[in-house]
């Protein structure tokens, strides 16, 4: 019996097969984009209920079914688009199993959700004399684990009007078309055909250079019809979302960075969901690690948990439209009350920061109700530039790019000192040797980090003055720091593992084993095999050829052992 166990070989082959071969499982391509498509309707006897789920073999739990039904009927006249986010039922498994390849290359802000679903909704309520109550009321909902809000809302604008006219046959055709789409691969530009329209999108990669504006796509094919080119799959019109509180953008950024509990009270589900998602995106490329609900209602299972007064409000952002919630959330530390957009001359009227004590009942005026004192000063030049842009009728997408660039640079100025300090905790490359376990990464010391700020702090990249040290101290107590540090620690550990593998492959193993006993050689082969299997399983970003070389070592050195020791190896 050959000493070399082929399990690691099979692992390498399965990895390559997963990446290079198209799967033939039913609805496999569809599942890489969507969990399912739901139709919610109003039944005179049952109230709102899910009428149809496609593909038919997808089963929502009773809880998910109930919540989706109630989330999708906001009661607005006409056509309304919005999104929600709900916690999935315990024990549910994803229908998509290509997580590793996607999560390895996608930005942290665009990772697939493991514990939540996004619902992207197109709701229509119009007068219809043929219906008993006189109104046609239906919602088409795309359920996904991907935060591709712009792509899925654009898709709904194409398919929902068609569906409301032609009903189920149309939906079946659309789902079959989506099942022909290529899977989302970070860094690739994809053509996605649906009912006569080709959407051209680029899937962002974590290797993209951070920028305030989307990466430009090169149209390489002469497609007919000409494609609908989406500049971004996930970015909203940031300027439109923030135009009522441009002068307070600094405060909102701090509240998001610190993971503070925030309630957004908006006049519609559209404004509510877009504002919450815009707030969450304001600290990119840092991932927002707290819970957030773009559209939250009394029917949500977490309603009692999030509105109890017996404990401090949780780290969550809630978007609501029901004015009766004002009384419910009076104990929350930060409430953003939005009204209909009002103009003051050429400029959108800016809401004011008000004391929480002034929060009344239903007639509460628009404003930011908080006692938060900002750590950093306002960037007056940004505000002046944006307000001047409104007067000059600068396009909203240009205004958004300016705003996004500012927020990106602000977040980077905050994060770069942390990244620089974290890099200093890594062992020196020369301390990684082939014959010893890699040295440990030094633990993070808040005080040691604070000591670096005088010479290597945010002042090197940001002109904003203020209490940066106070901001860092508060950040260390937030879930966003915990999430960031856990991710970076994992990446650093993997980098160390990769370095160790590369050092082993460059070492003179043949020279090392010359004077070693068979037991020591067997031990080496066992450890090499464990390292190989771990590298394949975790998809470690090792240099090309390293895994093949390691596999070669295992095959080359095992014949040196006796039959008895071969048996020992197979036990491992």
N, C-alpha and C positions, 0 to 999 in steps of 0.2 A: 504493500500500500504506500503510495507516494506521501512523503512527509508534508508537502505543501498543501494546505487546505485551500480548496478553490473558492471558498466563500468570499474572500476579498476580491478575487477575480470577478466573481459574479456581481459583486457590489459595483465595481468599476464599470462592468458591461451594462448593468441596469441604469447607472447614472448616465452613460452615453446614450443608451436607448431612450431614456426619458427625455433627453434634450434634443435628440436628432430624429426621432421617429414620431410620426403623427399617430395619436391614439385612435382606436376604432370603437371605443366605448360610446354607447348612445348618449347624446347630449353633452359629450365631454367638452367640446369647444364652447357651447352655450354656457356651461357651468364655470368656465374660466372668466366669464364676464358677469353673469347673473345667477342668482339662486333660483329665482322664478319670476313669472309675471302674474299679477293678480288683477282681477276685475271686481270692484266693490260696487254694489248697487243698493238702492233703497227699496226695501220690501215693506208693503203696507202692514203686514202682520209681524214680521220679524225686526223691522227697523233696518239699519244698515247691516249688510251681510256680504261675505265673499261669495260671489256668483261663480267664479271660475279661477282655477289655478293652472298655469301652464309652465312646463310640461306636466301632464296629468299625474305622473308618478311621484311628483314632489308633494310631500305631506307637511303642512304647517301644524304645529301643536295647537291645542284648543286655545291656549293663552296667546300664542302668536296670531292666530286667526282672529280672535276677539279684538286684540289691540290694533291690528292692521285695519280692521273694519272701522273702528272708531277714530283712528288717526286720519282716515282718508275722506272724511265728510265735514269740511269746515263750514259748509252752509253759505258760501259766497256765490252771488249770481255771476253768470258768465263762465269763462274759463280761468282756472287758477292753477298755478304750478308752485309746488313747495316740496320740502323734503323733511323726513324725520329719521330718528335713529332709535332703535329699541334693542334692549338686552335679549339675546336669544335664550331659548329654554335650556335648562341644564341637561347635559348628556347628548345634545344634538351634535352631529358630526357634519363637517363641511362636505358638500358634494364635489369639491374641487381639491385635488391632491397634489397639485404642482406648486405648493407653497414655497419650497426651498429655493428653487431657481428664481422665482419672481422676487421673493423677499430679500434674496442675496443682492440683487441689482437695483431694486426700486428705492427711491428716497424714503427716509423713515416716516415722512408725513403722508406717504401714499401706500403704506403697507395694507395688506388685506386684514380686515377685522376678524379676530378669532372668536370674540364673545358677543359681538353686536351685528345687527343688520342695518343697512341704510334702506329707507323707502323713498323712492323718487316718484312723486305723484302728479298726475294731470287730472284735475277734477272739473267736470262740466255740469252746470246747473242752468238749464234754459227752459222757457215756457214751452209746453207741449200739450195741446188740447187732447191728444190721443191717450194721455196718461191720466189715471184717476185723480191724482192730486194736482194735476195741471202742470207738472214739471218733470222734465227728463233729468235724472240725477245719477251720474256714474263717475267712478274714478278708475283710471288705468294706473297701475303701480308697478314699477320695476324694483324688485328686491335684490340687493347686491351686498357683497362684503367690501366692495371697492368704493373709495371716496371720490369717484369721478363725477362730481355734481354737474359740471358744465356739459360733459359728454352725454350723460343720461337725460338731462333736461332737454338738450338739443334733439336727442333721439325721440323723446316723447312728443316734441313739437311736430315731428314728421309723422309718427305712427298713430298718435291718439286721435286726431281728427278723422283719419282713415278708419280706425277701429270703430269709433262711435257711429260711423255711417254703415260699415259693412259687417261689424261684429265678429263672431268667432272665427270664420274662415280666414279673415284678414290677420287675426292674432296668430293663428297656426302658421300661416305663411311667413310672418315676421320672425317668429321663433325659429323656424327652419332656416331662415336666412342668417340669423345670428349664430346658429350652430355651424355655419360655414365660415364664420370669421376666423382669422388666425388668432391665437391666444395673445394676450397683452405681454409683450416682451420689452422690458426697459431699454430705451435707446433706439427703438425701431419706429419708423413711420409706417402706418398701416392704412390700407383702404378698406372701409367697412361699408359694403352695399346693403341698402334696405329700401324696399318698395320703390325702386327707380332712382334713388339718391345714393351717391357715394360720399360718405363722410371720410375725410382724410385727417388722421390724428397722429400725433407723435407721443409715445409713452415716455415720460421723463425717466431719467436714470440718475442714480446717486452720483455718477461720475460727471454729470452736467456741471458746467461752471455756474455758480449762483449768480442770478441776474434778476433785475426788476421786471424784465419783459420776457415773454415766452421765447423759446428757441425757434428760430425761423425754419420752416420746412422747405425742402427743395422738392418741387413737383417734378418727378423723374419720368412720369408716363403721360402720354397723351390720352387721357381717359375721356370717354364719352358716355354719359353726360359729364361735363366738367365737375370735379369734386367740390363738395362743401368743405372748405378747409377750416377746421376749428383751431384757433391759435393756442388753446389750452384745453386739456380734458378736465381740469379741476379748479381752475381759478375763476372767481366771481368778479363782477365789476366792483372792485374795492372802493372806488371813489363814490359810486352811487350808494353803496352800503353805509359809508361813513360821512356823507356830505353834511349831515345835520350836526355832527360833533367833530369837525376837523380841528377846532381849536383845543380839543381835549384828547387828541389822538395819543399823546404821551401817557396820559393817565390810563387809558384803556389798554395800551400795550403793557404797562406795569401790572395791571390787574390780571391780564392773561399770563404773563411771565410767572407771577407768583401763585397762579392757580386759585385765585380768590373765588368765593361763591358769588355768582352774578345772575340776576334775573333780567331778561330783556322782555319788556311789555310792549307789544307792537300792534298796529291796527289790523294786520292781516297775517295769515300763515306764511305768505311769500316774504314779507318784510322780516318777520320773526326768524324764519329759517336762514335767510340770506345773511342777516346781521350776525347770528350766532356763528355760522360757518366762516364769515369774514373775520370775526374776532379770533376764532381758533387759529386761522391761517396767519394772523398778524405777527406771530412769533416764529414763523418759518425762517430758517430751516430747522429750528428746534421743534421737536414733536410735543404737542399739547397732550399731556399724560393723564389729565383728569377726565371725568365723564362730562358729556355735553349732549343736550337734547335740542335740536334746532326747532322742533315744534312739540310742545309738551302739553298734555291735557289731563284732566281729572281722572281719565280712564287708565292712565299709565300705572302699572303695578307698583312703581316706585313713588307714586304720589304721596302716600302716607309717610314713607321713609324720608322723603325730601322736604316735607312740610311740617314735620313734628317740631314742637317748640321746647321739647324736653332736653334737646341737645343742640350743639352748635350746627349751623347749616353745613352740609357737606361741600367738598370741592367740586362744584359742578356749575355749568352754565345752562340755564333753562330759558327757552324761548316760548312765550305764552301770548295768547290774544284775548283771553277772557278777562275783562276788567274786574271781575269779582276776586281775582287772584291777588289784587293789591292788598286786601286785608290779610290774606293767607300768608303773604311773603313780607309782612311788615317787619319781621325780626331779622330779615336778611341784611347783610352789611352794604350791598351794592345793588341798586335797582336802576336800570336804564329804561325810562319811559319815553316811547316814541309816539309821535302823532303823525298826521298827514303832513307831507312836505309843504312848508310855507316859505315864501320868498320875501326877502327884505331888499327891495329894489332888484338888482341883478343877482344878488347872492342868496343862497339858501339860508334861512334863519337858523342861527346856531343855538342849540339848547344850552341851558346853564347848569352849573354844578350847584346842587341844593342840599341842605341838611336833611338827614333822614326824618327828623321830627316834623318836617313839612309835608311828609308823605300822607296824603289824606285818603279818602275813599274813591269812589268812581270818578270824581271830577279832577283827579290829580293831573296837573299840567305836565307836558313833556319836560324832561330834564334828566340829569344824572344825579341820583340821590345817593350820596356816599359821604363818609367822613375821611376817606383816604387822602392823605397828604402825599403828593408825588415826591419821589426821591430825586428825580432829575428835573431840570428846567425845561420849559417848552422850547421847541425849535421854531422861533418866530420866522425865520427865513423860509421854512417849508410852508407854513401857514400863508404867508404873503404870496409865495409862488403859486399855491393852489387857488387862492382867492382871485389872483390876477388872471389865472388861467380860465376861471369861470367867466370873468368879464370879457375876456378875449374869445370866448366860445371855443376854447380848446377842447378837442374830442375827449369823451369820457375815458376811452381806453388809454389815452396819453396821460391823463390825470391819474388814472389807476396805476400806470407804470411808475410815475413819479412817487406816488405814495408807497407802493410796494417796495421800490428801491430804498426809500428812506427807512422803512421798517426792517428790511433785510439788513441794511448796514448797521442799524441800531442793535439788532439781535446779534449780529456778528461781532460788533465791538464788545458786547457783553460776554459772548461765548469764547472768543479767541484767547483771552487770558486764562480761562479755565482749561482750554485745549492745550495751551502751552505748558501749563503746570502739570497736566495729566501726562504729557509726553515725557516730562522729567522723572516720572515715577517708574518708567520702563527700565528694566536692566540694560546695561550697555551691551551692544551686539557682541563684543569680544568676550563677554562673560558666558555666552551660550556655547557650550561644548558638546560634542557628540556623545561623550561617555557619562554624562551626568544629567540628572533631571534639571530642566531649565530653572533659573533663579526666579524667585517670587516678585510680583509687581508690588512696589511699596504702597502702603495704604494711604488714602486721601486724608490730608490734614487741613482742616479749614483754616486754622491759625497760620500754618506754613504758607498756604495759598495767599492769605491776606497780606503776608509779608512781601509777596512778589508784586503787589499792585502799585507800589510807589514808583517802581522803575519800569514795570511791564503791564500796566493796567489799561483800561479802556481809553484813557486820555491819548494813547498813541494813535488811535483810529477814529475817535469821536470828539467833536468840539463841544458836546453838551456838558455843562457843569452840573454838579449836584452831589448827593451823597451816594456814590457808587458802592462804597463799603456797606452801608446800611441796606442797600438793595441786594447785594450778594448774601448778607446774613439772612434776610427774609427768604431769599431764593433757596437757601440750603434747607429750609424747613418745608419746602413745597414738594408735591408729588412730581413736578416737572424736573427738579434736580435729581430726585431718586430715579426717575425713568431714564434721564440722560446718562447718569453715572452707571447704572446697570448695563445699559447698551454699550457704552464706551469700554467698560471693564470686560465685557464679553468679547468685543472686537480686539482689545489689547491682548487678552489671553489667547485668542486664535492667532494673532500675529506672532506671538511668542512661540506658539506651537509650530507655525509655518517656518519660522527661523530655525527652530530645532531640527525639523525635517530636512531643510536645505543643508544645514551643517553636517548632518548625518550622511547625506548623499555625497557631499564633497570630501568626506573623511576617507582615510585609508583603512577600510574595514578589514581587508585581507591581511594587512600588516598587524592589525590589532589582535586578530584571532590566532595568529601563528603560535603563540605560547600560552593559549588559553585552553582550559579543560573542556571536554564535550558538554558538561553541564552548563558552563558559562556561555558556550556557543548556542546551546539550545535556548537558554534564557534570553540571549540577544535576539534570536529569530522570533521567539514569542513576542517580545516587546516591539520588534519591528512590525510584526503582523498586526498587533493591536493598534499601533500608530497608523498604519495604512487604513485599516477598517474605520478608525475614528475620523481620519481625514476625509474619506469618501462619504461617510455618514453625515458629517457636519458640513460637507462641501467647502472645506477650507480653501482660501484663495492662494494656493501654493503656486510657485513658478511652474511653467510648462516643463514636463519631463520628469519632475521630482517623484511623482507617484509611480511612474513606470520604472524608474531607477530603483526605487524602494522595493517594488515587486520583484525586480530582477535579483536584488540582493537576497531576498527570502528564498527564491528558487535556487540560486547559486550555492548558498551556504548550507542548506539543510542536508545534502548528501554526506556531509562530514560527520553526522551523528549516527550512532548505532541504531539497530532496530528497536531496542528497548526505549531509547530516547525519542525515537519517532512517535512511539505510543504516548509518551509524556506530552509531546507537542500537540498531538491530536486532542488530548483532554482539554487543552486551552481553547 
